[in-house]
Amino acid sequence: MKRLFGVHRARDFGLVRTHAQMVMAAIAQNLLKAANKITLTAQTTAIA
């Protein structure tokens, strides 16, 4: 997450805002991983 989304430091002060930022970054990372798996699966079935 540090490399992809630049979350090596929190942008906001406060526990609630920092937690929300980390949760949003985690959601984005999971969506990106899912999108990569879907495209890889579509390519492999097209090849076979």
PDB file of N, CA, C and O in Angstrom:
ATOM      1  N   MET A   1       0.830  -1.186   0.000  1.00  0.00           N
ATOM      2  CA  MET A   1       0.000   0.000   0.000  1.00  0.00           C
ATOM      3  C   MET A   1       0.875   1.251   0.000  1.00  0.00           C
ATOM      4  O   MET A   1       0.478   2.297  -0.513  1.00  0.00           O
ATOM      5  N   LYS A   2       2.046   1.136   0.568  1.00  0.00           N
ATOM      6  CA  LYS A   2       2.917   2.313   0.597  1.00  0.00           C
ATOM      7  C   LYS A   2       3.282   2.756  -0.811  1.00  0.00           C
ATOM      8  O   LYS A   2       3.230   3.945  -1.126  1.00  0.00           O
ATOM      9  N   ARG A   3       3.648   1.806  -1.652  1.00  0.00           N
ATOM     10  CA  ARG A   3       4.057   2.165  -3.010  1.00  0.00           C
ATOM     11  C   ARG A   3       2.885   2.563  -3.882  1.00  0.00           C
ATOM     12  O   ARG A   3       2.963   3.552  -4.611  1.00  0.00           O
ATOM     13  N   LEU A   4       1.808   1.813  -3.821  1.00  0.00           N
ATOM     14  CA  LEU A   4       0.676   2.053  -4.718  1.00  0.00           C
ATOM     15  C   LEU A   4      -0.104   3.316  -4.375  1.00  0.00           C
ATOM     16  O   LEU A   4      -0.473   4.085  -5.263  1.00  0.00           O
ATOM     17  N   PHE A   5      -0.352   3.526  -3.099  1.00  0.00           N
ATOM     18  CA  PHE A   5      -1.260   4.597  -2.710  1.00  0.00           C
ATOM     19  C   PHE A   5      -0.605   5.679  -1.867  1.00  0.00           C
ATOM     20  O   PHE A   5      -1.273   6.634  -1.471  1.00  0.00           O
ATOM     21  N   GLY A   6       0.683   5.553  -1.585  1.00  0.00           N
ATOM     22  CA  GLY A   6       1.397   6.584  -0.840  1.00  0.00           C
ATOM     23  C   GLY A   6       0.894   6.790   0.574  1.00  0.00           C
ATOM     24  O   GLY A   6       0.774   7.928   1.028  1.00  0.00           O
ATOM     25  N   VAL A   7       0.601   5.723   1.268  1.00  0.00           N
ATOM     26  CA  VAL A   7       0.083   5.856   2.630  1.00  0.00           C
ATOM     27  C   VAL A   7       1.171   5.597   3.672  1.00  0.00           C
ATOM     28  O   VAL A   7       0.897   5.030   4.730  1.00  0.00           O
ATOM     29  N   HIS A   8       2.395   6.009   3.375  1.00  0.00           N
ATOM     30  CA  HIS A   8       3.444   5.838   4.371  1.00  0.00           C
ATOM     31  C   HIS A   8       3.277   6.826   5.532  1.00  0.00           C
ATOM     32  O   HIS A   8       3.826   6.614   6.614  1.00  0.00           O
ATOM     33  N   ARG A   9       2.530   7.888   5.309  1.00  0.00           N
ATOM     34  CA  ARG A   9       2.161   8.815   6.381  1.00  0.00           C
ATOM     35  C   ARG A   9       0.677   9.139   6.249  1.00  0.00           C
ATOM     36  O   ARG A   9       0.135   9.214   5.147  1.00  0.00           O
ATOM     37  N   ALA A  10       0.045   9.327   7.383  1.00  0.00           N
ATOM     38  CA  ALA A  10      -1.370   9.692   7.373  1.00  0.00           C
ATOM     39  C   ALA A  10      -1.514  11.160   6.981  1.00  0.00           C
ATOM     40  O   ALA A  10      -0.701  11.999   7.370  1.00  0.00           O
ATOM     41  N   ARG A  11      -2.541  11.455   6.218  1.00  0.00           N
ATOM     42  CA  ARG A  11      -2.779  12.829   5.789  1.00  0.00           C
ATOM     43  C   ARG A  11      -3.454  13.661   6.859  1.00  0.00           C
ATOM     44  O   ARG A  11      -3.233  14.869   6.948  1.00  0.00           O
ATOM     45  N   ASP A  12      -4.270  13.021   7.665  1.00  0.00           N
ATOM     46  CA  ASP A  12      -5.072  13.740   8.651  1.00  0.00           C
ATOM     47  C   ASP A  12      -4.610  13.413  10.065  1.00  0.00           C
ATOM     48  O   ASP A  12      -3.935  12.412  10.302  1.00  0.00           O
ATOM     49  N   PHE A  13      -4.987  14.275  10.987  1.00  0.00           N
ATOM     50  CA  PHE A  13      -4.770  14.011  12.399  1.00  0.00           C
ATOM     51  C   PHE A  13      -6.035  13.396  12.975  1.00  0.00           C
ATOM     52  O   PHE A  13      -7.138  13.631  12.480  1.00  0.00           O
ATOM     53  N   GLY A  14      -5.867  12.635  13.985  1.00  0.00           N
ATOM     54  CA  GLY A  14      -7.018  12.035  14.657  1.00  0.00           C
ATOM     55  C   GLY A  14      -7.171  10.577  14.300  1.00  0.00           C
ATOM     56  O   GLY A  14      -6.883  10.154  13.180  1.00  0.00           O
ATOM     57  N   LEU A  15      -7.617   9.840  15.248  1.00  0.00           N
ATOM     58  CA  LEU A  15      -7.738   8.397  15.092  1.00  0.00           C
ATOM     59  C   LEU A  15      -8.809   8.013  14.074  1.00  0.00           C
ATOM     60  O   LEU A  15      -8.604   7.103  13.270  1.00  0.00           O
ATOM     61  N   VAL A  16      -9.935   8.694  14.104  1.00  0.00           N
ATOM     62  CA  VAL A  16     -11.047   8.339  13.222  1.00  0.00           C
ATOM     63  C   VAL A  16     -10.689   8.605  11.763  1.00  0.00           C
ATOM     64  O   VAL A  16     -10.922   7.754  10.905  1.00  0.00           O
ATOM     65  N   ARG A  17     -10.131   9.763  11.477  1.00  0.00           N
ATOM     66  CA  ARG A  17      -9.786  10.098  10.094  1.00  0.00           C
ATOM     67  C   ARG A  17      -8.648   9.231   9.572  1.00  0.00           C
ATOM     68  O   ARG A  17      -8.662   8.819   8.411  1.00  0.00           O
ATOM     69  N   THR A  18      -7.662   8.951  10.422  1.00  0.00           N
ATOM     70  CA  THR A  18      -6.553   8.094  10.007  1.00  0.00           C
ATOM     71  C   THR A  18      -7.047   6.679   9.727  1.00  0.00           C
ATOM     72  O   THR A  18      -6.627   6.048   8.758  1.00  0.00           O
ATOM     73  N   HIS A  19      -7.936   6.189  10.577  1.00  0.00           N
ATOM     74  CA  HIS A  19      -8.503   4.857  10.362  1.00  0.00           C
ATOM     75  C   HIS A  19      -9.298   4.812   9.053  1.00  0.00           C
ATOM     76  O   HIS A  19      -9.202   3.844   8.298  1.00  0.00           O
ATOM     77  N   ALA A  20     -10.072   5.847   8.792  1.00  0.00           N
ATOM     78  CA  ALA A  20     -10.856   5.896   7.557  1.00  0.00           C
ATOM     79  C   ALA A  20      -9.946   5.900   6.339  1.00  0.00           C
ATOM     80  O   ALA A  20     -10.257   5.260   5.334  1.00  0.00           O
ATOM     81  N   GLN A  21      -8.831   6.610   6.414  1.00  0.00           N
ATOM     82  CA  GLN A  21      -7.887   6.640   5.297  1.00  0.00           C
ATOM     83  C   GLN A  21      -7.297   5.247   5.054  1.00  0.00           C
ATOM     84  O   GLN A  21      -7.174   4.821   3.906  1.00  0.00           O
ATOM     85  N   MET A  22      -6.937   4.545   6.114  1.00  0.00           N
ATOM     86  CA  MET A  22      -6.357   3.212   5.968  1.00  0.00           C
ATOM     87  C   MET A  22      -7.393   2.210   5.444  1.00  0.00           C
ATOM     88  O   MET A  22      -7.063   1.335   4.644  1.00  0.00           O
ATOM     89  N   VAL A  23      -8.632   2.341   5.893  1.00  0.00           N
ATOM     90  CA  VAL A  23      -9.693   1.451   5.414  1.00  0.00           C
ATOM     91  C   VAL A  23      -9.936   1.665   3.928  1.00  0.00           C
ATOM     92  O   VAL A  23     -10.092   0.700   3.180  1.00  0.00           O
ATOM     93  N   MET A  24      -9.969   2.919   3.493  1.00  0.00           N
ATOM     94  CA  MET A  24     -10.176   3.213   2.072  1.00  0.00           C
ATOM     95  C   MET A  24      -9.012   2.690   1.230  1.00  0.00           C
ATOM     96  O   MET A  24      -9.228   2.186   0.128  1.00  0.00           O
ATOM     97  N   ALA A  25      -7.796   2.803   1.728  1.00  0.00           N
ATOM     98  CA  ALA A  25      -6.634   2.282   1.007  1.00  0.00           C
ATOM     99  C   ALA A  25      -6.701   0.762   0.920  1.00  0.00           C
ATOM    100  O   ALA A  25      -6.355   0.189  -0.113  1.00  0.00           O
ATOM    101  N   ALA A  26      -7.137   0.109   1.979  1.00  0.00           N
ATOM    102  CA  ALA A  26      -7.266  -1.348   1.966  1.00  0.00           C
ATOM    103  C   ALA A  26      -8.340  -1.794   0.985  1.00  0.00           C
ATOM    104  O   ALA A  26      -8.162  -2.784   0.275  1.00  0.00           O
ATOM    105  N   ILE A  27      -9.456  -1.070   0.940  1.00  0.00           N
ATOM    106  CA  ILE A  27     -10.518  -1.390  -0.019  1.00  0.00           C
ATOM    107  C   ILE A  27     -10.013  -1.236  -1.446  1.00  0.00           C
ATOM    108  O   ILE A  27     -10.275  -2.083  -2.300  1.00  0.00           O
ATOM    109  N   ALA A  28      -9.288  -0.151  -1.700  1.00  0.00           N
ATOM    110  CA  ALA A  28      -8.746   0.082  -3.043  1.00  0.00           C
ATOM    111  C   ALA A  28      -7.757  -1.000  -3.435  1.00  0.00           C
ATOM    112  O   ALA A  28      -7.743  -1.448  -4.582  1.00  0.00           O
ATOM    113  N   GLN A  29      -6.925  -1.423  -2.483  1.00  0.00           N
ATOM    114  CA  GLN A  29      -5.957  -2.474  -2.775  1.00  0.00           C
ATOM    115  C   GLN A  29      -6.663  -3.793  -3.088  1.00  0.00           C
ATOM    116  O   GLN A  29      -6.261  -4.506  -4.008  1.00  0.00           O
ATOM    117  N   ASN A  30      -7.698  -4.119  -2.343  1.00  0.00           N
ATOM    118  CA  ASN A  30      -8.433  -5.358  -2.590  1.00  0.00           C
ATOM    119  C   ASN A  30      -9.162  -5.321  -3.926  1.00  0.00           C
ATOM    120  O   ASN A  30      -9.219  -6.330  -4.629  1.00  0.00           O
ATOM    121  N   LEU A  31      -9.718  -4.170  -4.282  1.00  0.00           N
ATOM    122  CA  LEU A  31     -10.378  -4.046  -5.583  1.00  0.00           C
ATOM    123  C   LEU A  31      -9.374  -4.186  -6.722  1.00  0.00           C
ATOM    124  O   LEU A  31      -9.673  -4.803  -7.745  1.00  0.00           O
ATOM    125  N   LEU A  32      -8.195  -3.618  -6.549  1.00  0.00           N
ATOM    126  CA  LEU A  32      -7.155  -3.733  -7.559  1.00  0.00           C
ATOM    127  C   LEU A  32      -6.709  -5.182  -7.724  1.00  0.00           C
ATOM    128  O   LEU A  32      -6.527  -5.656  -8.846  1.00  0.00           O
ATOM    129  N   LYS A  33      -6.534  -5.880  -6.609  1.00  0.00           N
ATOM    130  CA  LYS A  33      -6.157  -7.296  -6.672  1.00  0.00           C
ATOM    131  C   LYS A  33      -7.233  -8.128  -7.360  1.00  0.00           C
ATOM    132  O   LYS A  33      -6.921  -9.018  -8.151  1.00  0.00           O
ATOM    133  N   ALA A  34      -8.500  -7.840  -7.061  1.00  0.00           N
ATOM    134  CA  ALA A  34      -9.600  -8.575  -7.678  1.00  0.00           C
ATOM    135  C   ALA A  34      -9.664  -8.295  -9.174  1.00  0.00           C
ATOM    136  O   ALA A  34      -9.904  -9.207  -9.965  1.00  0.00           O
ATOM    137  N   ALA A  35      -9.452  -7.049  -9.565  1.00  0.00           N
ATOM    138  CA  ALA A  35      -9.479  -6.704 -10.985  1.00  0.00           C
ATOM    139  C   ALA A  35      -8.351  -7.404 -11.727  1.00  0.00           C
ATOM    140  O   ALA A  35      -8.542  -7.862 -12.854  1.00  0.00           O
ATOM    141  N   ASN A  36      -7.187  -7.491 -11.114  1.00  0.00           N
ATOM    142  CA  ASN A  36      -6.067  -8.187 -11.753  1.00  0.00           C
ATOM    143  C   ASN A  36      -6.347  -9.678 -11.893  1.00  0.00           C
ATOM    144  O   ASN A  36      -5.975 -10.282 -12.899  1.00  0.00           O
ATOM    145  N   LYS A  37      -6.990 -10.276 -10.910  1.00  0.00           N
ATOM    146  CA  LYS A  37      -7.321 -11.701 -11.005  1.00  0.00           C
ATOM    147  C   LYS A  37      -8.358 -11.951 -12.087  1.00  0.00           C
ATOM    148  O   LYS A  37      -8.276 -12.951 -12.801  1.00  0.00           O
ATOM    149  N   ILE A  38      -9.325 -11.065 -12.218  1.00  0.00           N
ATOM    150  CA  ILE A  38     -10.357 -11.231 -13.231  1.00  0.00           C
ATOM    151  C   ILE A  38      -9.749 -11.129 -14.633  1.00  0.00           C
ATOM    152  O   ILE A  38     -10.079 -11.927 -15.510  1.00  0.00           O
ATOM    153  N   THR A  39      -8.875 -10.163 -14.846  1.00  0.00           N
ATOM    154  CA  THR A  39      -8.285 -10.012 -16.176  1.00  0.00           C
ATOM    155  C   THR A  39      -7.346 -11.168 -16.485  1.00  0.00           C
ATOM    156  O   THR A  39      -7.272 -11.607 -17.633  1.00  0.00           O
ATOM    157  N   LEU A  40      -6.628 -11.672 -15.485  1.00  0.00           N
ATOM    158  CA  LEU A  40      -5.758 -12.823 -15.724  1.00  0.00           C
ATOM    159  C   LEU A  40      -6.580 -14.055 -16.059  1.00  0.00           C
ATOM    160  O   LEU A  40      -6.208 -14.820 -16.949  1.00  0.00           O
ATOM    161  N   THR A  41      -7.688 -14.260 -15.365  1.00  0.00           N
ATOM    162  CA  THR A  41      -8.535 -15.404 -15.647  1.00  0.00           C
ATOM    163  C   THR A  41      -9.144 -15.320 -17.035  1.00  0.00           C
ATOM    164  O   THR A  41      -9.233 -16.333 -17.729  1.00  0.00           O
ATOM    165  N   ALA A  42      -9.564 -14.140 -17.452  1.00  0.00           N
ATOM    166  CA  ALA A  42     -10.152 -13.962 -18.776  1.00  0.00           C
ATOM    167  C   ALA A  42      -9.112 -14.228 -19.846  1.00  0.00           C
ATOM    168  O   ALA A  42      -9.446 -14.821 -20.872  1.00  0.00           O
ATOM    169  N   GLN A  43      -7.897 -13.829 -19.661  1.00  0.00           N
ATOM    170  CA  GLN A  43      -6.850 -14.063 -20.644  1.00  0.00           C
ATOM    171  C   GLN A  43      -6.490 -15.536 -20.728  1.00  0.00           C
ATOM    172  O   GLN A  43      -6.291 -16.055 -21.826  1.00  0.00           O
ATOM    173  N   THR A  44      -6.402 -16.218 -19.599  1.00  0.00           N
ATOM    174  CA  THR A  44      -6.004 -17.620 -19.628  1.00  0.00           C
ATOM    175  C   THR A  44      -7.088 -18.490 -20.268  1.00  0.00           C
ATOM    176  O   THR A  44      -6.764 -19.465 -20.946  1.00  0.00           O
ATOM    177  N   THR A  45      -8.358 -18.163 -20.070  1.00  0.00           N
ATOM    178  CA  THR A  45      -9.393 -18.970 -20.710  1.00  0.00           C
ATOM    179  C   THR A  45      -9.441 -18.676 -22.218  1.00  0.00           C
ATOM    180  O   THR A  45      -9.805 -19.545 -23.010  1.00  0.00           O
ATOM    181  N   ALA A  46      -9.075 -17.463 -22.602  1.00  0.00           N
ATOM    182  CA  ALA A  46      -9.064 -17.137 -24.017  1.00  0.00           C
ATOM    183  C   ALA A  46      -7.915 -17.855 -24.728  1.00  0.00           C
ATOM    184  O   ALA A  46      -8.045 -18.241 -25.890  1.00  0.00           O
ATOM    185  N   ILE A  47      -6.819 -18.028 -24.045  1.00  0.00           N
ATOM    186  CA  ILE A  47      -5.666 -18.720 -24.628  1.00  0.00           C
ATOM    187  C   ILE A  47      -5.947 -20.211 -24.770  1.00  0.00           C
ATOM    188  O   ILE A  47      -5.603 -20.820 -25.783  1.00  0.00           O
ATOM    189  N   ALA A  48      -6.567 -20.790 -23.763  1.00  0.00           N
ATOM    190  CA  ALA A  48      -6.814 -22.233 -23.763  1.00  0.00           C
ATOM    191  C   ALA A  48      -7.942 -22.562 -24.677  1.00  0.00           C
ATOM    192  O   ALA A  48      -8.304 -23.730 -24.815  1.00  0.00           O
TER     193      ALA A  48
END
